[in-house]
Amino acid sequence: MSSAPPQSTGSARNTPSPARNERPVRNKLWQRFALLSLTRIARYVQRIPRSRALRFGERFGDFAFTLCRLIIRRPYDYAHRNLRLTGMPHPGATFAEREAFLRRVFQHFGKGLVEFLRVPAVTHAEKESYTVLTGYEHFQEALTSGKGVVIVTGHLGNWEHIASFAGKLGVPLTVVARETEEEGFAAWIKESRENAGYRVLHRGASLREILKILKRGEAIGILPDQNADDVFAPFFGIPAGTTSGPATLALYTGATIIYGHCVFDPGDNYHVRIYPPVEAVSTGNRVEDVSRITTRINQLLENDIRQYPEQWLWVHSRWKNAFEEAYRKRAWGGDIPEDILRRWNQED
């Protein structure tokens, strides 16, 4: 265990461009509209049976897909680029096949959104009735170390259900999450999450606070599958800028890294699976240790995405930094292979 404090828990350090500075303004407008819409939808889906609510969620996802395809192009375009880059849903997939796949992705996340909105009206007994939990003993054993647990998962399946289910089990969990730009929307999301039984810290929060949580032997939840610039680790065979937070915290504090997921199974049941600990032994070479641990986390998540491809958030520009000029040497060690660059720049 190193005596030097960790320098990052996962926030990207990109220098904002003028275009990037304009995005928060647009985002705030969308988030105000989303808050108004979602609070009304929440009141509706909390009054109807879960089966009806999930069907509503699928229809909402279908509407969101059409909206993105016709008007809000950025997430739609990101998704097609990501699918071309990774060869998903299968190598050589046609545009029509990718379109059908993406529609199902949006339908899935429509269901996940509805589940999140229904949390205040759902008892733990009801959650247990449609949730299968395996591997919980790995988490329990990790807690006994007294050095804390770093739980990692991805934007796969329903990650919010893991946190809310853990909260109802009495697990001391704090989740590190991105804060939205619009204050009212941010406050509503934070309140909704904390009412589900877990605490929320926003990215950029005091590192000292995170270390205190781990020192108390509690758990920190981190989703490391969004674009960052801490370390570039393979993901679907492509270098991906990835947060070093989980690896750095584990190496510094001795906390155990536990990877898990929550996915939809047939019949609209959830399967929460917790894997054995990710090995996080220090060799004395911090750079290599962080790279090795981060690569292993990416491997675990990629394996799950390949098994449940329609349940991952393909609309995020996951590989963006790897293709920016400022990061190319770190990501690739030289020039980007021509076939990969062609897939990145290709337009349908």
Secondary structure, DSSP 8 states (H G I E B T S, - for coil): --SS--S-SS-------HHHHHHHHHHHHHHHHHHHHHHHHHHHHTSS-HHHHHHHHHHHHHHHHHHHHHT-HHHHHHHHHHHHHHT-SSTT--HHHHHHHHHHHHHHHHHHHHHHHHGGG--HHHHHHTEEEE-HHHHHHHHTTSS-EEEE--SBS-HHHHHHHHHHTT--EEEEE---SSHHHHHHHHHHHHHTT-EEEETT--HHHHHHHHHTT-EEEE---S--SSEEEEETTEEEEE--HHHHHHHHH--EEEEEEEEEETTTEEEEEE---B-----S-HHHHHHHHHHHHHHHHHHHHHHSGGGB-TTS-TTTGGGSGGGHHHHHSS---HHHHHHHH---
